[in-house]
């Protein structure tokens, strides 16, 4: 789904943030945008205390990727955390309700198949999930960004 005016999805999300982005958040987003615009692979760690705004930075980075017609995978180490991110990210992407999915080990087989088909066709723009995201039978049309929350809880090979 595309927005009907010239406003990008990342602009829409930034307007929804209840506080102004800090200078550090703005700088990180600028760097991420530059990386997303280049042809090189980006490996970046965004660190901060709980409640410091890492998720909003990730949401805006996801929107920047979606604005460029790429898909985004948002990985969390547990189903509970993936579900929380799914709820939060849905509120940031109201125009993409049909293009956001939650994929975990407990997702029912019929829904799992629908999500996998949507990822392969590109109709799903943002998928939030657990280890279920990097199974052999999960493929993307154009994966542009992977956000890994609590990356230390995944193995080195899983992160790669």
C-alpha positions in Angstrom: 0.0 0.0 0.0 1.3 3.4 -0.7 0.6 6.8 0.9 -1.5 9.0 -1.5 0.4 12.2 -0.8 4.1 13.2 -0.9 4.5 12.5 2.8 6.7 9.4 3.5 5.9 6.7 6.0 8.9 7.8 8.1 7.6 11.4 8.1 4.2 10.1 9.4 5.8 8.1 12.2 8.0 11.0 13.3 4.9 13.1 13.6 3.3 10.4 15.9 6.2 10.3 18.3 4.9 12.0 21.5 8.3 13.7 22.2 10.9 15.4 20.0 13.6 13.1 18.8 16.9 13.7 20.6 19.9 14.9 18.7 21.5 11.4 19.1 18.4 9.8 17.7 18.3 12.2 14.8 22.0 11.5 14.1 21.6 7.8 14.2 18.6 8.0 11.8 20.6 10.2 9.4 23.4 7.6 9.4 20.9 4.7 9.0 19.3 6.5 6.1 22.7 7.0 4.4 23.4 3.3 4.9 20.1 2.3 3.5 20.7 4.5 0.5 24.1 2.9 -0.2 24.9 -0.4 -1.8 27.0 -1.6 1.2 25.7 -3.9 3.9 25.1 -2.2 7.2 25.8 -3.7 10.6 24.9 -1.3 13.3 24.2 -1.6 17.0 22.0 1.0 18.6 22.5 1.0 22.3 20.6 2.8 25.1 18.8 2.3 28.4 15.4 0.9 28.6 13.0 3.6 27.5 15.6 5.6 25.6 13.8 5.4 22.3 15.6 2.5 20.5 12.3 1.1 19.2 11.2 4.3 17.7 14.5 4.6 15.9 14.0 1.1 14.6 10.4 1.9 13.5 11.6 5.0 11.6 14.4 3.0 10.0 11.9 0.4 9.0 9.7 3.1 7.5 12.6 4.4 5.6 13.2 1.0 4.1 9.5 0.5 3.4 9.4 4.0 1.7 12.1 2.5 -0.6 9.8 -0.5 -1.4 11.9 -3.0 0.6 10.7 -5.4 3.3 11.7 -5.3 6.9 12.1 -8.2 9.4 12.0 -7.3 13.1 13.3 -10.1 15.2 12.8 -10.6 18.9 14.1 -13.5 21.1 10.8 -14.4 22.7 7.2 -14.7 21.5 6.1 -12.3 24.2 8.5 -9.6 23.1 7.6 -10.2 19.4 3.9 -9.8 20.3 4.6 -6.5 22.1 6.6 -5.1 19.2 3.9 -6.2 16.8 1.3 -4.2 18.8 3.5 -1.2 19.0 4.6 -1.2 15.4 1.0 -1.6 14.2 0.2 1.7 15.9 3.0 3.4 14.0 2.0 2.0 10.6 -1.8 2.4 10.5 -1.9 2.6 6.7 -0.1 -0.8 6.5 -2.4 -3.0 8.7 -2.7 -5.6 6.0 1.1 -5.5 5.2 2.3 -6.2 8.8 2.5 -9.7 10.2 3.6 -11.6 13.3 5.5 -14.9 12.7 6.5 -17.0 15.7 6.8 -20.7 16.4 3.2 -20.7 17.8 1.7 -19.1 14.7 -1.0 -21.5 13.4 0.0 -23.5 10.2 -2.6 -21.8 8.0 -1.6 -18.3 9.1 2.1 -19.2 8.8 1.6 -20.3 5.2 -0.3 -17.1 4.4 2.5 -15.0 6.0 5.3 -16.9 4.1 3.4 -16.4 0.8 3.0 -12.7 1.6 6.8 -12.4 2.3 7.7 -14.2 -0.9 5.3 -12.1 -3.0 6.2 -8.8 -1.2 2.7 -8.0 0.0 3.9 -8.2 3.6 6.2 -5.2 4.1 7.0 -5.6 7.8 7.2 -8.9 9.7 7.8 -9.1 13.4 8.9 -12.5 14.8 11.2 -14.8 16.6 13.5 -17.5 15.4 10.7 -18.5 13.0 11.8 -15.7 10.7 15.0 -17.4 9.7 13.8 -20.9 8.9 14.8 -22.4 5.5 11.2 -22.1 4.1 10.9 -18.4 4.8 12.0 -16.2 1.9 11.5 -12.5 1.0 10.9 -10.7 -2.2 13.2 -7.8 -1.3 14.4 -7.8 2.3 16.0 -4.4 2.9 16.4 -4.3 6.7 16.6 -6.6 9.6 16.2 -5.3 13.1 17.3 -7.6 15.9 16.1 -6.7 19.3 18.3 -8.0 22.2 20.8 -9.3 19.6 22.9 -10.8 22.3 20.2 -13.5 22.8 20.8 -14.8 19.3 23.8 -16.8 18.2 26.4 -15.3 15.9 25.2 -17.4 12.9 21.6 -16.6 13.7 22.4 -12.8 13.6 24.2 -13.2 10.3 
